[in-house]
Amino acid sequence: MKARALEEAKIELEEAIEFYHKESDELGERFKRAVNQALVKVLDDPNRWPRISGEYRRCRVLGFRYGVVYRFDAEELVVIAYMHLHRDPEYWKARDPRGRG
């Protein structure tokens, strides 16, 4: 299965990494590793994580207040958002080019 992230999600991730790096380089690196681990888990078994809306699921990033919001089909996994869990829980819905948010 191929994986890709929407441009908005990529920007969101970079901003979060930058925020944690400002706190400390070690914290920024821990965050990047935790996000990568979440993505590996999602790719390994995308059905494992709970649905949060329609076809969208969220995998929590362990140790941080973030979740990876995604959808998938047989060919592709699409990351819609790297969502801070204290943010409006539906802000990402307008992002999906398929319009099913």
C-alpha positions as CSV (number, residue, x, y, z in Angstrom):
1,M,0.0,0.0,0.0
2,K,1.3,3.5,-0.9
3,A,1.1,6.2,1.6
4,R,1.0,10.0,1.2
5,A,0.1,13.0,3.3
6,L,-1.9,16.0,2.2
7,E,0.1,19.2,1.9
8,E,-1.8,20.8,4.8
9,A,-0.8,17.7,6.9
10,K,2.9,18.0,5.9
11,I,2.9,21.7,7.0
12,E,1.1,20.8,10.2
13,L,3.8,18.2,11.0
14,E,6.7,20.5,10.3
15,E,5.2,23.2,12.5
16,A,4.8,20.7,15.4
17,I,8.3,19.4,15.0
18,E,9.6,22.9,15.0
19,F,7.6,23.7,18.2
20,Y,9.1,20.7,20.0
21,H,12.6,21.5,18.7
22,K,12.3,24.9,20.3
23,E,11.5,23.2,23.6
24,S,14.6,21.0,23.2
25,D,16.3,19.2,20.3
26,E,15.7,15.9,22.2
27,L,12.0,16.5,22.5
28,G,11.8,17.3,18.8
29,E,13.5,14.1,17.9
30,R,11.3,12.1,20.2
31,F,8.2,13.6,18.6
32,K,9.5,12.7,15.1
33,R,10.2,9.1,16.2
34,A,6.8,8.8,17.8
35,V,5.0,10.1,14.6
36,N,7.0,7.6,12.5
37,Q,6.1,4.8,14.9
38,A,2.4,5.7,14.6
39,L,2.7,5.7,10.8
40,V,4.4,2.3,10.8
41,K,1.5,0.9,13.0
42,V,-1.1,2.4,10.7
43,L,0.5,1.0,7.6
44,D,0.9,-2.4,9.3
45,D,-2.9,-2.6,10.1
46,P,-4.9,0.4,9.0
47,N,-8.2,-1.2,10.3
48,R,-6.9,-1.4,13.8
49,W,-7.5,2.2,14.8
50,P,-10.9,3.6,15.6
51,R,-13.1,5.5,13.2
52,I,-13.6,9.1,14.2
53,S,-15.9,10.1,11.3
54,G,-17.1,8.1,8.3
55,E,-14.1,6.4,6.7
56,Y,-11.6,8.4,8.7
57,R,-9.5,6.9,11.5
58,R,-7.1,8.2,14.1
59,C,-4.0,6.7,15.5
60,R,-2.7,8.4,18.6
61,V,1.0,9.4,18.7
62,L,2.3,7.8,21.9
63,G,3.7,10.3,24.4
64,F,2.3,13.4,22.7
65,R,-1.1,15.0,22.4
66,Y,-1.3,14.3,18.7
67,G,-3.1,11.9,16.4
68,V,-2.6,10.8,12.8
69,V,-5.9,11.2,11.0
70,Y,-6.1,9.1,7.8
71,R,-8.3,7.2,5.3
72,F,-7.3,4.3,3.2
73,D,-8.5,2.0,0.5
74,A,-6.8,-1.0,-1.2
75,E,-4.2,1.1,-3.0
76,E,-3.4,4.1,-0.8
77,L,-3.3,5.4,2.7
78,V,-3.8,9.2,2.9
79,V,-2.8,11.2,6.0
80,I,-5.3,14.0,6.3
81,A,-3.9,15.6,9.4
82,Y,-1.4,15.4,12.2
83,M,-3.9,16.7,14.7
84,H,-3.2,18.2,18.1
85,L,-5.8,16.5,20.2
86,H,-6.8,19.8,22.0
87,R,-7.7,21.5,18.8
88,D,-11.2,21.6,17.2
89,P,-11.7,17.9,16.5
90,E,-13.3,18.6,13.1
91,Y,-11.0,21.3,11.6
92,W,-9.5,18.8,9.2
93,K,-12.7,17.7,7.5
94,A,-12.6,20.2,4.7
95,R,-9.1,19.1,3.6
96,D,-10.0,15.8,1.9
97,P,-10.1,16.2,-1.9
98,R,-12.6,13.4,-2.1
99,G,-15.0,15.7,-0.1
100,R,-16.1,13.1,2.4
101,G,-15.0,15.0,5.5
